[in-house]
Amino acid sequence: MKKSHVENTAGPWARQKLDGLEAYLHAYTIALKKQFFELVYVDAFAGAGRSRIRDAWAGADDEDLQLLDDEFIRSEEQFIEGSPHRALALEHPFTQYHFFDGDAGRAALLEGLRAEYPARKISVQVGDANELIQKLVPRIAGRNTRGVAFLDPYGPHLDWQTVAALGSTKRFEVIINFPLGMAINRLITRSGDIPDGWRAGLNGCFGGADWESLVYAERTDLFGDTTRHKVDDAAKRLLDHYVSRLKTLFGHAATPSVVRNTRGVPIYYMLWAGPHPLGHKIADYILAKGDRITPPKLGPFDDDQLAAPTASRAGTQALKASERRDRSKRTRHGAVGRPPICSHRCYDDQDCCRHRHAGSATTGFAAPSCGGGR
């Protein structure tokens, strides 16, 4: 196990992913706060709940430390609230919280959150997150359930089967920290000689061995011998492949957001996938902010008065605009309270946009104002 996992430390770049997660969860729970859904939050590799930010002084030698007094060193030490705290502290909380971690020590710290958040329904399990989530999904996939799963593996430890199980519900969204630079790409050797254990892990991550044909090409030398080598854009091919599979599985996938270390090197990508176009719009807004995203301010507020340019306000405005358009159509068609009969949310068969639009080509009727067929 890595030293950082034992000591519960995180790099300064962790703020980007955690601020982005918090901003999305805030917007998500506001959008659904008036709905009667059982909202479920799943955190697959939850960690200890709170981590110390590693900085340059953590590795300083005695000579360097003599330049600083103890008070200054203590003032520079920073801690960051992890994903469990951020999800539990939401203004509009989830109905259930499921935290998983493979380390008993970190799980014990997560258990301590019950006292800090006594009103929350919290479940903590120790073990392989992949196996535990796949067992959990059938129990939380009811028609009245909606949820978000935060999947932040310590390496290439997130199995595609786990992602597929969540996607198959058509009710869950996933936020994934895809460790392409810090783990996956490093396991793919330039020569193609990959240890069996590494290859098995990569196969599990991608749900098969098709990744290998994307990253290796064959070439023939002057003596007629054929060798294979890793292509220059291997990382991009793998990212595109993974995001494409997410879109096929969930229906929508946001544009990935790169997270870089202090030297500017890409270490992983924040990904979002889900079944709803509004979630896609909010996720794109948040992920496009990159390291400029700021978490929402907690405290009593009116969702009409959220401070711009937060992702929460963008999500709320988009939701309200959608509701206004829908209400306008139902009022215009005189069918308030009845379900729509077509994909354009028309409510009256005789006045349905399908018939009106089809008629416009032959009878000269005007195109439907609701946008059907456009």
C-alpha positions in Angstrom: 0.0 0.0 0.0 1.3 3.4 -0.8 2.6 5.6 2.0 0.1 8.4 1.2 -2.8 5.9 1.7 -1.4 4.8 5.1 -0.8 8.3 6.3 -4.0 9.7 4.8 -2.3 12.4 2.8 -3.2 13.9 -0.6 -1.5 16.0 -3.2 -2.6 19.6 -3.6 -4.2 18.7 -6.9 -6.8 16.8 -4.9 -8.7 20.0 -4.3 -9.7 20.2 -8.0 -11.4 16.8 -8.0 -13.1 17.3 -4.6 -14.3 20.8 -5.3 -15.7 19.6 -8.6 -17.4 16.7 -6.9 -18.9 18.9 -4.3 -20.1 21.4 -6.9 -21.8 18.7 -8.9 -23.5 17.0 -5.9 -24.7 20.4 -4.7 -26.3 21.1 -8.1 -27.7 17.6 -8.4 -29.4 17.6 -5.0 -30.9 21.1 -5.6 -32.3 19.9 -8.9 -34.0 16.9 -7.3 -34.9 18.5 -3.9 -38.7 18.7 -4.8 -38.8 15.2 -6.2 -39.8 12.2 -4.1 -36.8 10.0 -5.0 -34.7 7.9 -2.7 -31.3 9.6 -3.3 -28.3 7.3 -2.9 -24.7 8.3 -2.7 -22.0 5.7 -3.3 -18.3 6.3 -2.6 -16.3 3.4 -3.8 -12.8 4.2 -2.5 -13.8 6.6 0.2 -10.5 7.0 2.1 -10.4 8.4 5.7 -12.7 11.3 5.1 -10.1 13.9 5.8 -6.5 14.2 4.5 -3.4 16.3 5.0 -2.2 18.1 1.9 1.4 17.1 1.0 3.6 20.1 0.3 7.3 20.7 -0.6 8.3 21.0 3.1 7.2 17.4 3.8 10.5 16.2 2.2 12.7 19.0 3.4 16.0 18.1 5.1 17.2 19.4 8.5 19.1 22.3 7.0 16.0 23.6 5.2 13.9 23.3 8.3 16.3 25.4 10.3 15.2 28.3 8.2 11.7 28.1 9.5 10.3 28.3 13.0 7.8 25.8 14.4 4.9 28.2 14.4 5.4 28.9 10.7 5.5 25.2 9.8 2.3 24.6 11.8 0.6 27.4 10.0 1.5 26.0 6.6 0.1 22.6 7.3 -3.3 22.2 5.6 -6.0 19.6 5.7 -8.7 19.0 3.1 -12.1 17.5 3.6 -12.5 14.3 1.6 -15.4 13.2 -0.5 -17.4 11.6 2.5 -17.4 14.9 4.4 -18.4 16.9 1.3 -21.3 14.6 0.5 -22.6 14.4 4.0 -22.5 18.1 4.6 -24.7 19.0 1.6 -27.5 21.5 2.2 -29.9 19.0 0.6 -28.5 15.6 1.6 -28.9 12.2 0.0 -31.2 9.7 1.6 -28.5 7.0 1.9 -24.7 7.0 2.0 -22.6 4.0 1.2 -18.9 4.2 1.8 -16.4 1.5 0.9 -12.7 1.1 1.6 -10.3 -1.8 1.6 -8.4 -0.6 4.7 -9.9 -1.3 8.1 -8.1 1.7 9.7 -9.6 4.2 7.2 -13.0 2.4 7.5 -12.9 3.0 11.3 -12.4 6.7 10.7 -15.4 6.6 8.3 -17.5 5.0 11.1 -16.7 8.0 13.2 -18.7 10.2 10.8 -22.0 8.8 12.3 -21.4 10.9 15.4 -20.6 14.0 13.4 -23.7 13.5 11.1 -26.3 11.7 13.3 -29.2 12.5 11.0 -27.6 10.8 8.0 -28.2 7.2 7.0 -24.6 5.9 6.7 -23.3 2.5 5.7 -19.5 1.7 5.9 -18.1 -1.6 4.5 -14.5 -2.9 4.4 -13.4 -4.9 1.5 -13.1 -5.0 -2.3 -15.2 -2.0 -3.5 -15.9 -3.7 -6.8 -17.4 -6.8 -5.3 -19.4 -4.9 -2.6 -20.9 -2.4 -5.1 -21.9 -5.1 -7.5 -23.7 -6.8 -4.6 -25.3 -3.5 -3.5 -26.7 -2.4 -6.9 -29.6 -4.9 -7.1 -30.8 -3.6 -3.7 -30.7 0.1 -4.6 -31.9 0.0 -8.2 -35.7 0.5 -7.6 -37.9 2.6 -9.8 -37.9 5.4 -7.2 -34.2 5.5 -6.7 -31.7 8.0 -8.2 -28.1 8.3 -7.3 -24.5 9.3 -7.8 -21.4 7.1 -7.5 -18.0 8.6 -6.9 -15.4 6.2 -8.2 -11.9 7.4 -7.2 -9.6 4.4 -7.3 -6.1 4.4 -5.9 -4.8 3.0 -9.2 -6.3 0.9 -12.0 -8.5 -0.9 -9.5 -11.9 0.1 -10.8 -13.4 -2.9 -12.7 -15.5 -2.1 -15.7 -18.0 -4.6 -14.4 -18.6 -2.3 -11.5 -19.2 0.7 -13.8 -21.5 -1.5 -16.0 -23.5 -2.6 -13.0 -24.2 1.0 -12.1 -24.9 2.0 -15.7 -27.4 -0.9 -16.2 -29.8 0.6 -13.6 -30.4 3.7 -15.9 -30.8 5.6 -12.6 -27.2 6.3 -11.5 -24.7 8.8 -12.6 -21.0 8.2 -12.1 -18.1 10.6 -11.4 -14.8 8.8 -12.1 -11.2 9.8 -11.5 -9.6 8.0 -14.3 -5.9 7.5 -13.3 -4.6 7.5 -16.9 -1.3 9.3 -16.3 -0.5 8.2 -12.7 -1.2 4.5 -13.1 -2.7 3.0 -16.3 -0.3 4.5 -18.9 2.7 3.5 -16.7 1.6 -0.2 -16.8 1.6 -0.2 -20.6 5.3 -0.7 -21.4 6.9 0.6 -24.5 8.0 -2.9 -25.6 4.7 -4.6 -25.1 6.2 -7.0 -22.5 3.6 -6.6 -19.8 3.6 -8.8 -16.7 0.6 -11.0 -16.4 -0.6 -9.3 -13.2 -0.5 -5.9 -14.9 -2.3 -7.2 -18.0 -5.1 -8.8 -15.8 -5.6 -5.4 -14.0 -5.8 -3.5 -17.3 -8.2 -6.1 -18.7 -10.4 -5.6 -15.7 -10.3 -1.8 -15.9 -11.3 -1.8 -19.6 -13.6 -4.8 -19.5 -11.5 -6.8 -22.0 -8.3 -6.9 -23.9 -9.3 -4.6 -26.8 -7.2 -1.8 -25.3 -4.1 -3.6 -26.4 -4.8 -3.2 -30.1 -5.3 0.5 -29.6 -1.9 1.2 -28.0 0.5 -1.0 -29.9 1.5 -1.1 -33.5 3.8 -3.5 -35.4 6.7 -2.6 -37.5 9.3 -4.5 -39.5 13.0 -3.8 -39.2 15.7 -4.0 -41.9 16.2 -7.7 -41.3 12.5 -8.5 -41.8 11.8 -9.1 -38.1 8.5 -7.8 -36.8 8.3 -6.1 -33.4 5.6 -4.1 -31.7 5.9 -0.7 -30.1 3.7 1.6 -28.1 2.2 4.4 -30.2 2.8 8.0 -29.3 -0.8 8.9 -28.6 -1.6 5.8 -26.6 -3.0 7.8 -23.6 -5.4 9.8 -25.8 -6.6 6.6 -27.5 -7.3 4.9 -24.2 -9.1 8.0 -22.9 -11.3 8.3 -26.0 -12.0 4.5 -25.9 -13.1 4.7 -22.2 -15.3 7.7 -22.6 -16.9 6.2 -25.7 -17.8 3.1 -23.7 -19.2 5.3 -20.9 -21.5 7.1 -23.4 -22.7 3.9 -24.9 -23.5 2.5 -21.5 -25.1 5.5 -19.8 -26.3 7.6 -22.7 -24.4 10.7 -21.9 -20.7 11.4 -21.1 -19.2 14.8 -20.4 -16.0 16.2 -21.9 -13.1 14.9 -19.6 -11.3 17.4 -17.4 -7.6 16.9 -16.9 -6.0 17.1 -13.5 -2.3 18.0 -13.4 0.3 17.7 -10.7 2.4 20.6 -9.5 4.7 20.2 -12.5 1.9 20.5 -15.0 1.9 16.8 -15.9 -1.5 15.1 -16.5 -2.1 12.5 -13.8 -5.8 11.7 -14.2 -9.0 12.8 -15.8 -12.3 13.6 -14.2 -15.1 11.9 -16.0 -18.9 12.1 -15.7 -21.5 9.8 -17.3 -25.3 9.5 -16.7 -28.7 8.9 -18.2 -30.0 12.5 -18.2 -29.1 15.4 -20.5 -29.5 18.0 -17.8 -26.9 16.2 -15.7 -24.7 16.2 -18.8 -25.0 20.0 -19.1 -24.2 20.6 -15.5 -21.2 18.3 -15.6 -19.8 19.9 -18.7 -20.1 23.3 -17.0 -18.3 22.1 -13.9 -15.6 20.0 -15.6 -14.8 22.8 -18.0 -13.8 25.0 -15.1 -10.9 22.7 -14.3 -8.9 24.0 -11.3 -10.9 27.2 -11.3 -14.0 25.6 -9.8 -14.9 26.6 -6.3 -17.1 24.6 -4.0 -20.5 26.1 -3.1 -20.9 28.1 0.2 -22.8 26.2 2.8 -25.5 27.8 4.8 -29.2 28.9 4.4 -29.9 30.2 1.0 -32.6 30.5 -1.6 -31.7 28.6 -4.8 -32.8 31.6 -6.8 -30.0 33.6 -5.3 -27.0 31.4 -5.7 -23.9 33.4 -6.5 -22.6 33.3 -10.0 -20.7 31.8 -11.6 -21.3 28.6 -9.6 -22.3 25.3 -11.2 -25.2 25.1 -8.9 -26.8 28.2 -10.3 -26.3 27.0 -13.9 -27.9 23.7 -13.0 -30.9 25.4 -11.3 -31.5 27.8 -14.1 -31.3 25.0 -16.7 -33.8 22.9 -14.7 -36.2 25.8 -14.3 -36.0 26.7 -18.0 -36.8 23.1 -18.9 -39.8 23.2 -16.5 -41.0 26.4 -18.0 -40.8 25.0 -21.5 -42.6 21.9 -20.4 -45.3 23.8 -18.6 -45.8 26.0 -21.6 -46.4 23.1 -23.9 -48.9 21.4 -21.6 -50.8 24.7 -21.2 -50.8 25.3 -24.9 -52.1 21.8 -25.6 -54.6 21.9 -22.8 -53.4 18.8 -21.1 -51.9 19.8 -17.8 -51.5 16.8 -15.6 -51.5 14.2 -18.4 -48.4 12.3 -19.5 -46.9 13.3 -22.9 -47.6 11.0 -25.9 -44.4 11.6 -28.0 -40.7 12.2 -27.5 -41.3 16.0 -28.0 -43.5 16.0 -24.9 -46.8 16.7 -26.7 -50.0 15.9 -24.8 -52.8 15.8 -27.3 -52.8 13.2 -30.1 -54.7 15.4 -32.6 -52.4 18.3 -32.0 -49.3 16.3 -31.6 -46.2 17.8 -33.3 -45.6 14.5 -35.2 -48.8 14.9 -37.1 -48.5 18.6 -37.6 -45.0 18.4 -38.8 -45.7 15.5 -41.1 -48.6 17.5 -42.5 -46.5 20.6 -43.1 -44.7 18.9 -46.0 -47.9 18.0 -47.8 -50.5 20.5 -46.7 -48.5 23.6 -46.1 -49.2 23.6 -42.3 -46.7 25.6 -40.3 -44.0 23.8 -38.5 -44.9 23.1 -34.8 -43.9 25.8 -32.4 -42.9 23.2 -29.8 -39.9 22.2 -32.0 -41.1 18.7 -33.0 -39.3 17.3 -36.0 -36.8 20.2 -36.2 
